[in-house]
Amino acid sequence: MRTSDEIKAEIEGKFGFFPPFFEPALDTPQILENLWQQTLSAYVNNPLPSLFKEKLFAYLSRYCSVPYCIVCHSCALRPLGMTAKELLKLLETPPPTGNRESEIENTEESTALLQSEQSLYDYAILIFLKPESAAAYRNQLRQLLGSTNYAHLVAFLGYIKMCHQWVESYPELSYKADLRAESHLTALLEEEPDLADFFADYNEKIQQEKHRRENLLAAQIIELQQVQKALFESEQRFRATFEQAAVGISHVGIDGRWLRVNQKLCEIVGYTREELLKLTFQDITHPEDLEADLALAHQLLTGEIKTYSMEKRYLRKDGSIVWINLTGSIVRELGAGDKGLGKSPSHQQFSIPNPQSPIPNFPTPKYFIGVIEDISDRIQAEQELRESKGELQAIYDGMVDGLLITERETTKFLRANAAICNMLGYSESELLSMSVQDIHPPDQLDFVLEKFREKEKETIRHSKNIPCLRKDGSIFFADIGSKVIIYNQIPCKIAFFRDITERKAAEEQLTQRAEELAIANTHLEQFAYIASHDLQEPLRMVASYTQLLARRYKGKLDDDADDFINYAVEGANRMQQLIKDLLVFYQIGHRGETFETVNCEKVLLLAIANLTAAIAESGAVVTHNPLPVVLGNAAGLTQLLQNLISNAIKFSQQSPCIHIEARLGDKEWVFSVSDNGIGIDPQYASRIFVIFGRLHTKSEYPGNGIGLAICQKIVNRHQGKIWVESELGKGSTFYFTLPIIN
């Protein structure tokens, strides 16, 4: 440890004299060393501008009850260029008032205020006088100055306070023995006599200032409490807005790390808040969108833009993609500090260029603010719209029908597809220079234009067989469907052309064939009637005489003759039955049947009665559920049920069980006739309704193969349909439908 003499010699070497300030510590080298080191670090070697330090020291010394500090440091201002009048003005300047504090607390005005040293004095004074309530001022000053300069200022203020405590502990210290006072005090007092009065009334001023400070402090405490309450309420409102916003909100660090996120953003990206705060925005940005996002963020950082908006994709936690609209801005702080604070945009080291100039400040990026809106639904809708337009364009280009969009007022064509160009023989560019009058025969124009200008309702108007004129002068006919639309904000008509030239020729040919077929059918029906009616009489004579031969000469001729006669009788009988069946088949639909309400229960009983012998012989059991009343022809329906029951009896290898029922469908009655017979292979289900269609030989099952054809014709006459469901060996169910009576 150095001796007091060694320390004193160093002090004298630094100042050119030994200030009385250090004399009370001469007997204690350790204390003297401590005082000197504090003086060196916080005062002598402090890089703050000398003029700024001395002015602040002199001003704050107004609050020291011993005049040593205020006089000595006032005198130190004279060699720095300050006049006595300027010094008196400085010392008499009142401390910041409530209004002044509000001004310097306003962040938006901070930059402008720092252009004058007075603002820095105000901050320093408030921190010096009200350390217990100066947190807000310290934070503000730290942001404005940056960490390094702020640290130097705080160290200097602490040193001033220590000096005041030291001299108040040794009130006998006299400024008269200090070289600064000896050299400059007299000149200052001569230059400004009022300065002498200021120093003479110093003790009284100290008491007044102390009392004023106490009152001010009390008022400031109340005001601070009000400010803190307002800040708390503002913070609560901000938190509520932040968390309850309908869009995602985030604070993002300069390095891209999420600093703060709301719940809506978590929902958008599918991460919890804790998971998201461990990531950067780069981690969840789609690789194809990252470069553009980083470029805009860089422009924010460099101050080229103040805000930006872009549509981009985030990668959700589950790997899916969500489209968002991002609006980004940046929050800045003034001055220097850590992680780039205290450096200019070009990253040059911050320094104080001139000890008598104001301390500079730089706006430094602090964090980004992002507002994120989920636009997936809109993007999806736009994508679907694009796809829909693409599909419509493909349909438009691939349409077989021609399409023209025509301006209603001028009848000029605005759009034409390939099909109409092919129909008319023009290119699209040629058609778009033409109008309605150019594509119709002149003698038909009045009619066509009248149709074109008719007021239409919302429905499409159809015009048939309209003659159209090709480029080569030939004419074709078209069916045209048209509708009024708005196209490109212009009232227009859209028209669809269908070339019916081939159809028209086909229709004419079909009409001719139909007429020929009708004549042929008439001839065929006449032949069938003649064959079934006029042949009955000669056939009856053949049958009668062959039967007479059989009775009269049976056993009188040889055996072959008896067989021949029997064959003739059987053939005649079969021919008679076949002709009767043909006549019945022909008469359906030609005998003027009347349709009336028919009780199907009675019809069924009549059919069963007609089959009494067959039922008794086969041992058949016929059952039924209640049957409805329908609109029909009683005779035809009796024939229908009789044929179906007869079929069921015929095609059975055991005692037939037959059941008839009907159920109500949507618009018809559905009847069913079920049996336990031999069944039908499903592949032949339609063949059995063909006239003379048989699945078995006559030796196996007798009949002409016309019964089911008659059933189908009867059902068709009743606007119904008939079908069968069956499997071999499992019986059959025949269904037919009859209309419901309205």
Rosetta blueprint (number, residue, H / E / L):
1 M L
2 R L
3 T L
4 S H
5 D H
6 E H
7 I H
8 K H
9 A H
10 E H
11 I H
12 E H
13 G H
14 K H
15 F H
16 G L
17 F L
18 F L
19 P L
20 P H
21 F H
22 F H
23 E H
24 P H
25 A H
26 L L
27 D L
28 T L
29 P H
30 Q H
31 I H
32 L H
33 E H
34 N H
35 L H
36 W H
37 Q H
38 Q H
39 T H
40 L H
41 S H
42 A H
43 Y H
44 V H
45 N L
46 N L
47 P L
48 L L
49 P L
50 S H
51 L H
52 F H
53 K H
54 E H
55 K H
56 L H
57 F H
58 A H
59 Y H
60 L H
61 S H
62 R H
63 Y H
64 C L
65 S L
66 V L
67 P L
68 Y H
69 C H
70 I H
71 V H
72 C H
73 H H
74 S H
75 C H
76 A H
77 L L
78 R H
79 P H
80 L H
81 G L
82 M L
83 T L
84 A H
85 K H
86 E H
87 L H
88 L H
89 K H
90 L H
91 L H
92 E H
93 T L
94 P L
95 P L
96 P L
97 T L
98 G H
99 N H
100 R H
101 E H
102 S H
103 E H
104 I H
105 E H
106 N L
107 T H
108 E H
109 E H
110 S H
111 T H
112 A H
113 L H
114 L L
115 Q L
116 S L
117 E H
118 Q H
119 S H
120 L H
121 Y H
122 D H
123 Y H
124 A H
125 I H
126 L H
127 I H
128 F H
129 L H
130 K L
131 P H
132 E H
133 S H
134 A L
135 A H
136 A H
137 Y H
138 R H
139 N H
140 Q H
141 L H
142 R H
143 Q H
144 L H
145 L H
146 G E
147 S H
148 T H
149 N H
150 Y H
151 A H
152 H H
153 L H
154 V H
155 A H
156 F H
157 L H
158 G H
159 Y H
160 I H
161 K H
162 M H
163 C H
164 H H
165 Q H
166 W H
167 V H
168 E H
169 S H
170 Y L
171 P L
172 E L
173 L L
174 S L
175 Y H
176 K H
177 A H
178 D L
179 L H
180 R H
181 A H
182 E H
183 S H
184 H H
185 L H
186 T H
187 A H
188 L H
189 L H
190 E H
191 E H
192 E L
193 P H
194 D H
195 L H
196 A H
197 D H
198 F H
199 F H
200 A H
201 D L
202 Y H
203 N H
204 E H
205 K H
206 I H
207 Q H
208 Q H
209 E H
210 K H
211 H H
212 R H
213 R H
214 E H
215 N H
216 L H
217 L H
218 A H
219 A H
220 Q H
221 I H
222 I H
223 E H
224 L H
225 Q H
226 Q H
227 V H
228 Q H
229 K H
230 A H
231 L H
232 F H
233 E H
234 S H
235 E H
236 Q H
237 R H
238 F H
239 R H
240 A H
241 T H
242 F H
243 E H
244 Q H
245 A L
246 A L
247 V L
248 G E
249 I E
250 S E
251 H E
252 V E
253 G E
254 I L
255 D L
256 G L
257 R E
258 W E
259 L E
260 R E
261 V E
262 N L
263 Q H
264 K H
265 L H
266 C H
267 E H
268 I H
269 V H
270 G L
271 Y L
272 T L
273 R H
274 E H
275 E H
276 L H
277 L L
278 K L
279 L L
280 T E
281 F H
282 Q H
283 D H
284 I H
285 T E
286 H L
287 P H
288 E H
289 D H
290 L H
291 E H
292 A H
293 D H
294 L H
295 A H
296 L H
297 A H
298 H H
299 Q H
300 L H
301 L H
302 T L
303 G L
304 E L
305 I L
306 K L
307 T E
308 Y E
309 S E
310 M E
311 E E
312 K E
313 R E
314 Y E
315 L E
316 R L
317 K L
318 D L
319 G L
320 S L
321 I E
322 V E
323 W E
324 I E
325 N E
326 L E
327 T E
328 G E
329 S E
330 I E
331 V E
332 R E
333 E E
334 L E
335 G L
336 A E
337 G L
338 D L
339 K L
340 G L
341 L L
342 G L
343 K E
344 S L
345 P L
346 S L
347 H L
348 Q L
349 Q E
350 F L
351 S L
352 I L
353 P L
354 N L
355 P L
356 Q L
357 S L
358 P L
359 I L
360 P L
361 N L
362 F L
363 P E
364 T E
365 P E
366 K E
367 Y E
368 F E
369 I E
370 G E
371 V E
372 I E
373 E E
374 D E
375 I L
376 S H
377 D H
378 R H
379 I H
380 Q H
381 A H
382 E H
383 Q H
384 E H
385 L H
386 R H
387 E H
388 S H
389 K H
390 G H
391 E H
392 L H
393 Q H
394 A H
395 I H
396 Y H
397 D H
398 G H
399 M L
400 V L
401 D L
402 G E
403 L E
404 L E
405 I E
406 T E
407 E E
408 R L
409 E L
410 T L
411 T L
412 K E
413 F E
414 L E
415 R E
416 A E
417 N L
418 A H
419 A H
420 I H
421 C H
422 N H
423 M H
424 L H
425 G L
426 Y L
427 S L
428 E H
429 S H
430 E H
431 L H
432 L L
433 S L
434 M L
435 S E
436 V H
437 Q H
438 D H
439 I H
440 H L
441 P L
442 P H
443 D H
444 Q H
445 L H
446 D H
447 F H
448 V H
449 L H
450 E H
451 K H
452 F H
453 R H
454 E L
455 K L
456 E L
457 K L
458 E L
459 T L
460 I L
461 R E
462 H E
463 S E
464 K E
465 N E
466 I E
467 P E
468 C E
469 L E
470 R L
471 K L
472 D L
473 G L
474 S L
475 I E
476 F E
477 F E
478 A E
479 D E
480 I E
481 G E
482 S E
483 K E
484 V E
485 I E
486 I E
487 Y E
488 N L
489 Q L
490 I E
491 P E
492 C E
493 K E
494 I E
495 A E
496 F E
497 F E
498 R E
499 D E
500 I L
501 T H
502 E H
503 R H
504 K H
505 A H
506 A H
507 E H
508 E H
509 Q H
510 L H
511 T H
512 Q H
513 R H
514 A H
515 E H
516 E H
517 L H
518 A H
519 I H
520 A H
521 N H
522 T H
523 H H
524 L H
525 E H
526 Q H
527 F H
528 A H
529 Y H
530 I H
531 A H
532 S H
533 H H
534 D H
535 L L
536 Q H
537 E H
538 P H
539 L H
540 R H
541 M H
542 V H
543 A H
544 S H
545 Y H
546 T H
547 Q H
548 L H
549 L H
550 A H
551 R H
552 R H
553 Y H
554 K L
555 G L
556 K L
557 L L
558 D L
559 D H
560 D H
561 A H
562 D H
563 D H
564 F H
565 I H
566 N H
567 Y H
568 A H
569 V H
570 E H
571 G H
572 A H
573 N H
574 R H
575 M H
576 Q H
577 Q H
578 L H
579 I H
580 K H
581 D H
582 L H
583 L H
584 V H
585 F H
586 Y H
587 Q H
588 I L
589 G L
590 H L
591 R L
592 G L
593 E L
594 T L
595 F L
596 E E
597 T E
598 V E
599 N E
600 C H
601 E H
602 K H
603 V H
604 L H
605 L H
606 L H
607 A H
608 I H
609 A H
610 N H
611 L L
612 T H
613 A H
614 A H
615 I H
616 A H
617 E H
618 S H
619 G L
620 A L
621 V E
622 V E
623 T E
624 H E
625 N L
626 P L
627 L L
628 P L
629 V E
630 V E
631 L E
632 G E
633 N L
634 A H
635 A H
636 G H
637 L H
638 T H
639 Q H
640 L H
641 L H
642 Q H
643 N H
644 L H
645 I H
646 S H
647 N H
648 A H
649 I H
650 K H
651 F L
652 S L
653 Q L
654 Q L
655 S L
656 P L
657 C E
658 I E
659 H E
660 I E
661 E E
662 A E
663 R E
664 L E
665 G L
666 D L
667 K L
668 E E
669 W E
670 V E
671 F E
672 S E
673 V E
674 S E
675 D L
676 N L
677 G L
678 I L
679 G L
680 I L
681 D L
682 P H
683 Q H
684 Y H
685 A L
686 S L
687 R H
688 I H
689 F H
690 V L
691 I L
692 F L
693 G L
694 R L
695 L L
696 H L
697 T L
698 K L
699 S L
700 E L
701 Y L
702 P L
703 G L
704 N L
705 G L
706 I L
707 G H
708 L H
709 A H
710 I H
711 C H
712 Q H
713 K H
714 I H
715 V H
716 N H
717 R H
718 H L
719 Q L
720 G L
721 K L
722 I E
723 W E
724 V E
725 E E
726 S E
727 E L
728 L L
729 G L
730 K L
731 G L
732 S E
733 T E
734 F E
735 Y E
736 F E
737 T E
738 L E
739 P E
740 I L
741 I L
742 N L
